[in-house]
Amino acid sequence: MKKSQISLKEFKALLPYLARYRTQYIVGIICLIIVDAAQIAIPQFLRVAIDMISSGGFELKQIIILALWMIGIMALVSSGRFLWRFFIHGSSRRIEAQLREDLFSHLTKLSWDFYQKNKIGDLMARSINDLHAVRMSIGMGLVALFDFVFMAGAILIIIFIQDANSALYSIIPLPLVTALILIFGSMVGKKFRTAQEAYSKMSERTQETFAGINVVKSFVKEWWFIKKFADSNDDYKEANMALVRLFGFFFPFISLISGLTILIMIAIGGVRVINGDMTPGSLVAMFRYLSMLIWPLLGAGFMVNMIQRGAVSLGRINEIMNTEPSIKNEELGIKNEDFNVRLDNLSNSNNSHSSFLTSHYPAIEIIDMSFSYEEKNVLEKINLTINRGQWLGVMGKTGAGKSTLIKTFMRLLDPPPGSVRVFGLDVRDWPLEELRRLFAVSPQDSYLFSDTIAKNIIYGMTEDNTSFSEDSRNNLIKAIELASLGKDLDNFQLGKDTLVGERGLTLSGGQKQRTAVARAFIMDSEFLVLDDSFSAVDNETEVKILNALWNERKGRTTIIISHRVSTLKYADNILVLDKGKILEYGSPSQLIGAGGFYSRMAAFQSLESSDFKNGLERANG
């Protein structure tokens, strides 16, 4: 994502959220204004009381009445302060929560290529730290803005009405404050962006280190990652220290200027009191007002700081929210009337319509497809037909394009228009959710979530994984048996309710793969894709799983990607890819007799197996 310029226009994105809570904000602002007005009234009571005392002609009853009025106003200030905080800060936190949900929802809709270009640590920083800055800008930043406008404006008006001559001299330093605030605001935005980017880099470093902690420990590289984290941490510290130094200069300087206004008032006002041009009460009230003026001036600094931070952070969030998925539903395709008919027919394989459908349209048809990543050809002129119920094996060297080919079937990668069809329809004409629901995939990395084994398996089957129905339990048991997980679960104290660590850290490689196979199988989808799903499984267990699959998935399409010839022997046809091109295609027996890549791999793996058995016999002999 490219860097955006710091601009208050970023806040336009918040208008729908602010509109939703406009009533709460209006009530909160009214309460804030009442509090400010009540605070501004207190010096007037002090003025009256001091003038009464200084004149010598007063009754204690009059002072008590003034004191009771001040207590009542202070109670009003306290209750009003609670209410504006409840409405304004409460609304800002609700907006933060809603914005975080919307951001997360949008991130789930972005395509696979987005996550190839953007690091998880940076996305987490934007989802947490940046949203906090946005919340502060529409909470405390808004409060500081109204305090500056209303309270500072009202105080200046009052002191000019009360004594224009003294007020005129006292506010001489204030234009300097205005200039300083403008300079401060432009500097804060740039330095805060640097700090946020440093935080993102530190988050990236942390996430990558802990995600690969096994590798770190295996290579005894803890010291190296500690050093890299320390460097990132130092960069983040220095970026924040630049902000601290700026604040360290700004706020004391504002206090100094505010103090100068009081000093001027002492000099000018004192002389006017001595000359009888101003009462002592008026001078005390002026002191009080000038002291009260310090907060709006400081608040102006806070306001600029928080609004600039919010603009920077909101800009970083808007970069994500404005990113369109590279793969999305085609408007014309969804309107295709034939789609719903075909989907309904597929739901019942015994009806005559379904028989007509499968006899007239292949399950998957690839027509002269080429695909490239950033101008690098990965697949070139692929032509292939997969009929419903067929088992297809896919083999090839690393980087041959096997996984890329499979991803085009369900539009995890977008193939050229018209090049991939599922049951006669271009994959671009299928709604994404319906297309992907046809495929159950056990991927290479066997990703598991930090939950129980059972919930990891039923993850793809139900809308809500918080509870099990009777059918869910039966399907779960069946999937566990099919994936040969039963014996493994017997060794766990909690069985299928055993919690797995992050990414399945507490399970072995074979257990993770079989859990992923069970998760794919339980979906009972039209297409089952096993992408190198048995690489960590022993041959005996693999045979049991494949035999069970063979019996369970008759009449539906299964695609197996593997380097093992023994795994692919179940396939009706085998596709061999080399550098993105079809090298061989045919039944296992045809390819064995052809003497090509598949035949050589079969001979090599057979020899390797024989050598292993002979070596084992010699070791035991």
N, C-alpha and C positions, 0 to 999 in steps of 0.2 A: 504494500500500500504506500502510495506516495504521501509526502508530508504536505499538509495543508497550511495555508497562512493563518495566523491568528486573527480572527474576526468575530465581532459580536453577532454577525449574521448566523453563526452556528446555532444561536439560541432559538432560531425559527423552528428548529426541529422539536423544541419543547412546547410549542404553543398548544398542540392537542392535549398534552398532559396537564398543562397549566389551566386550560379551559375546563378540564374535567373537575378540577378542584378550585375553580374560581370563587365559589361561594365561601369556602373555607379561607381562601386567601383574602377575600374582601373583609370578612369578619375579623380576621387576624390583623389586617392593616388598620381597621377602625379601632380595634383595641390598642394597637401600638400608638396611634395618634392620640387617643384618650390618655394613655400613660404619659406621653410626651407633654401633652397640654397640662396634665396634673403636676408634673415635675416643674414645668415652667411657672406654674402658679405659686409654688412654695416660696420663692424669694420675695414675692409681693407681700406675703404674710409676715416674713421676716422684716421687710421694710417698714410695714405699719407698726409692728411690735417695737422695733428699735426706735422709731421716731416717737412713739408714745413714751417709751422709757426715758429717752434723752430729753424730752420736754418736761419731765417731772410731774406732769399732771395726768396720772392714769390710775385706774383701779385694777386690783388683782383679778377681778372678775373678767375684765376685758382681755387680759393676757391669757387667762384660762380658756376663754372662748376661742381665741386665736389658736391656742395649742390644740384644742379639740378639733378645730377645722383642719389643722395640719395633720393630726393623727388620722382623721377620716380620709384625707387626700392620700396619705401614705398607704392606707388600707386599699384605696382604689388603685393606686400604682401597683401594689403587690398582686391583687386579683387580676388586674389588666395584664400584667406581665406574664402571669401564668397562662391566661387565655391566648395572648398572641403567640406565645411559645407553643402552646398546644395546637393551634390552628396552622401557623406558618411552618414551624419545624415538623409537626406531624404530617402536613401535606408534602413537604419536601422529602421526607423519608418514604412516604407512600409512592411518590413519583420515582424515587430512586429504585424501590423494589419493582415497580412496574416496568421501568426502563431496563432493569437487569433481566427481567423475564423476557421482554421483547428482544433484547440483544441475544440472549441465549437461544430463543426460538429462531431468530434470523440466522444465527451461526449454524444451527442444525440443518437449515435449508441450503446453505452454501455448498457448492460442489467440491468434489475431491481435490481438484487442482488448487483451490483456495488454500487448503491446509498443507499443500506441498510448498507454497510460497510464504506462508506466515507461521511463525513459531508459536507453540502452545503457551509458553511463558509470557509472551507479549500479549496474547489474547486474554490471558488470566489477569494481567496487570490492568488492561483496559476495562475488564469486567468488574474489578474490585477498586483499585486505587483511583482510576479516572472517574468512576461513578460517584465515589465519595466526594471528589472535588466538585462535580456537577451539583450534588445535593447541597453542599455548602454555599454554592453561588446562588441557588434559588431559595435558600433558607436564610442563613445569617447575612449573606450578601445583600439580599432584598431588605432585610431589617436595617442594615447600615445605610443603604441608599435612602430609605424614608427618614431615618434619623437625621441624615445629613441635610436633606432637602427641607423637611418640615421643622425639625428642632432648631437647626442652625439658622434657618430663615426667620423663624419666629423670634428667636433670641435677638438677632440683629435688629429686627423691627422694634422690639420692646426697648432695647437699650437706646436706640435713636429717639424714640418717643420720650423716654424718661430723661435723657440728657444728651442731646445731639452733639454738643461740643466735645464732651469727654469721649463719647462713642467714636466720633470721627478720628480722633488721634489714636484711640486704642486699637482700631482695626487696621492701622497702617501696615502691620506685618502680614495680614491675611492674604493679600494677593500672592505673596511668596509661597504660601501654603498651597494655593491653587496650582501654581506653576510646578511645584514640587510633586504634587499628586499626579499631574499629567505625565511628567517624566518617569515617575515611579511605576505608573501603570504599564508603560511601554516596555520598561526593563523587566518587570515581573513576568510578563507573558513569555518572553524569550527564555529567561532563566528557568521558568517552571517547565517549559517543554523539554529543555535539556534534562531536568531532573526526572521527569516522567519517562523519558526514553532510557535514562540510566537505570531506572527502576525496572523497566521492561527487560532490559538486558540481564539484570541481576536475577529476575524471575526465570528467564530462559535458562540461565546457567544452573539455577537450583533445580528446575524441573528436569533438565536433561541428566543431571548428575544422579538424582534419586531414581529416575526411570531406568538408568543403566547401572545401578549400584552393584549388581552382580559382576559386571564387566570391570568396574572400577576396582573392586576387591580382588578379583581374579588376577589382575595385572599389577596389584599392589600400587595403584596410582592415586591413592587417597591424597598424598601430599601435593600432587599436581593439580587435582581438582580443588583442593583447599586453596592453593595459590591463585587459581583462576577465579574462584569465588571472591577471594580477598581483593583481587584487582577490580572486579565488578563492584564490590561493596565500597571500595575506596572511591571509584568513579561516582557512585551514587551519593556518597558522603560529600565529596567535593562539590557536586552539583547543588546539593542542599545547603552547603556552607556558603556558596555564592548568594543564595537567597537569604540566608541568615545574616550575612554581612550587609546586604541591602536593607533588610528590616532593621538591623542594629543601628544603621545610620538614620533611616527615615523616621521611625517612631520617636526616638529621643529628640531629633531635630524639631519635629512637630510640637513636642512638649516644650522645648525651648522657646519656640515662637509664641506658643500659647502663654507661656510665662511672661514673655515680653509684653503681651497685651495687658496682663495684670499689673506689671511694673509701671506701664504707662498710665494705667488707670489710677494707681496709687499716687503718682506724681501729679497728674492733672486733676483727678477727682479730689485728692486731699486739699489742694489749693482752693478748689471751688467750695469745699465744705467750710474751710477757714474763712473764706470771703462771704459765706452765707448764700452762695449761688446753688448749693446742693445740700440736701439734708443728709445726716449720717445714715439713716435707713436706706436712702437711695444709693449711697456709696456701697453699703454692704450688699444690697441687692445687685448692684453692678458687678461687684466682685464675684458674687455667686453665679451670675449669668455667664461671666467670662470663664469661670471654672467649669461650668456646665458645657461651655462651648468646646472644651478640649475633647470630649468624647465624640461629638459629630465630626470634628476635624480628624481625629484618629480613626473614627469609623469610616471616613471617606477613604483613608488609606487601606483599611480592611476591605472596604467595598471594592476598590480597584483591584486589590490583590485577589480576592475571591472570585470576582467576575472574570478577571483575566485567566485565572487558573481554570475556572469553569469553562471558559471559551476554548482554551487549549485542550482540556480533557474531552469536552463535547465534540470538538473537531476530530479527535482521535476515535471517538465512538462513532461519529457520523461517517468516518471513512469506511467502517465496517457496515453500518446500516445502509449506506448508499451503494455497497457492492452487490451487484446482481448475480444470482447463480448463473454460472456459465451453461448449466444444463437445466432446463425447465420445460414445463409443458408447452407444446406447440398449440397455439390458439385454434388453428384449423383442424389439427388432428383430433382434439377432444370432441369436436362436433361430428366426427365420423359416425353415422348411425349404425354402421356395421359392427362397431366395437362391442356394444352391450350385448348384441345377439351372440357374438362369438364367445364372450366371457360366460354368458349363461349356459351356452352349449357345453363349454368345457367343464362346468360344475357337475355335469352328469354324463359320464363316459358311456352309459348304456343306451342313451337315446339315439334315435336315428339321425337327428340333426348333427350330433357330435360325430357320429360315424362319417357323415357326409363331409363335415369340417376337416377331420383328420385325413380323410382320403383325398381331399382336394388341395389341402394346404400342408406343407411340411411344418413341423414344430418350429424349427429355426432354419432360415435360408439366408446365406451370405452371398451377395452378388458383387463380384469384382471390387471388393473392399480394400482400400488402402488407408493407413492411419499413421500419423506422425506426431511426435512430441517436439515442439519448438523446432520445426523444419528437419527433424531427424526421423527418417522412415523407420517405423517399428513393424508395421504390417504392410504387405504389398500384394495387391491383386489376389485377394483371398476369395475363392469360390467354394462353397460348402453347403450341403443339404443334410439336415438332421431330422429324421422322421420321428413322430411321436412313439414313445416306448423304446427307442433305440438307446443303447449304451455306447457312448463315444469316449474313446481314450485319446488323450493328448500328450504327446511326448516331444521333447526337444532340449537342446542345450540351454544353459542359463542365459537369459536375455533374448531368447528366440521369439518372444511375443505371446507366450501361452496365456499368461494372466491378463494381458492387455486384450486379447481376443475375447476372453470370457466377460470382461468388464463392459465391452461394447454391447453384449446381449441385453444387459439390464440398464444400459445408459449410465453407468458410473463414469464411463468415458463416452463422448458423443461420436458415433460413427457418421460418415457422410450420408446425406439424405438418400433413402432408397437402397442402401447397401446391406442393411440387416433387417430381416422381417421375422416376426413371431406370429405363427398361424396366419400368414398371408398379409399381415399389416406391418408397415414400416414401424420400427420401434419408436420413432418420433411421433407417431400418431397414437401411441398408447399413453394414457395418463401415467405419470411416473409411478405413483403408488400402486396402481393395478399391475403395471408391468413388473415391478420389483417384487410384488407379492407372489408372482408366478415362480420366483426363483428362491430356493433355499441354498445358502452358500456356507460351506465350511472353509474359511480362508487359510492362507499359508501361516499367518501369525497366530491363529487360534486365540484371539483376544477374549479374555474373560473379565467380568466386572467384579468389584469387591462386594460379593454377595454369596449366598449359599450356592452349592453345586446345583441343587434342584431349581432355584430361580434362574440360574444361568442357562439351564436347559430349556425351561418353559418361556424364556425371554421372548423368543420369536413367535410363540403360539398364541399368547393371550394379550388383551389390551391392558389388563391390570394384573401385575405379578404379586399383589399383596396377599392373595388367597388362592387356594386350590379348590376347584370343583371335583366331583367324583370322576368325571371324564378326564379332567386334567391329570389326576393322580394315576389313572389307568394308562394314559398315553405316556406319562412320565416314566412309569415302571417299564413300559414296553420299549421306550427309547433307551433307557439305561441298559436293558438286556441286549438290545441290538448293538449298542456300542461297546459291549463287553466291559461295562463299568461296575457290574455287581460285586465282583470279588474285591475290587479296590475300595468300594464304599463300605464293605464289611470290615475293612481294616481301620476305618475312621470311626472314632467314638460316636460322632453324631450322624454318621452315614451320609445320606443325601443332603442333610441340613448342615453339613460342615461348611463353615465360612472359608472362602479362598482369599488369599491376599491380593493386593493390587496387581492387576494383569495376570491373576492366577499364580502368583509367586510361590504359593505353598504347595502347588501340584507339580508333578513331574511333567516332562514334555509330552510323554505318551498319554498321560491322564488329561492334560489340557486338550490335546488333539481329539481324544475320544469324547470329551465333554462337548467340544465344538461340533463333532459329528452328530451327537445325540441332539443338540440344539437345532441343527439343520434338518435332521430326520423328522423331529416332532412337528415341524411346520406342515408336513404332508403336502408339499408344494408340487406343482406341475413339473418343475425342473429341479433336480438336485445336482449341485456342483461341488465336487470334492477337489479342492486345489491343493495338491501335495499334502493331503490330510493324514497320511500314514507314515510319514518319514521317521517319526519317533516311536512307531508301534512295531512290535516284533511280528515276524511272518505268520506265526500261528494265530495270533489275535486278529491280524489283518484278514486272514482267510475266513475266520468266523464272522467278522463284521460284513465282509463282502458277500458271503453266502446268505446272511440274513437280509441284506439289502436286496440281493437278487430275488429272493422270495417275496419280499414286501413290496417292491416297486415294479412289478410286472405291469406293462402298459403305460408306464410313465418314463420320461426321459431322464437319463443320468449321464453326467459328464465328469470324467475322472482325469485329473492332471497328475501325472506321476513320472518319475524317472525309473521306476521299477517295472520290468517286464511282467513280473509275477502279479502285480496289481492290475495291469492292463489286459490280462488274459480273459477277463470277464467281458470285455468290450466287443460289440458287434463289429465296429470299425475303429481304426486308429489313425489319428492325424499326426503326422510328424512335421514339426516346423523347424526351419533353419533360417536365421537372419530375417525373420518376418515373412518368409515364403513357404508355401507348401512343398515339402521335400518328398513326402510319401503319404499315401492314403489307401487304406484297404483293410481287410479283415486280418486278424493276427496271423492266420495260416498263410495268407497271401504275402504278407510282409516278411514272414520268416523265409519263404521261398524266394523272395526277390533279392536277397543278399545285400540289402541296403543298410541304412543306419539302424533301423529297428532290429534287423537280423544280427548285426554286429553286437548291439547292446544285449540281445538275448544270449548270444554265445558267450560274451564276456561275463555277464552276471551268472550264467550257469557254471562257467569255469571257476569263477570266484567262490560260488557256493560249494563246488566240489573240493576246491583247495582248502576251504575252511573245514569241511567235514573230515578230510584226510588229516589235516593238522590236528583236529580234535581227537581223532582216533589214535594218532601217534602219541599225543600227550597223555591219553588215558591208558595206552598200551604199556 
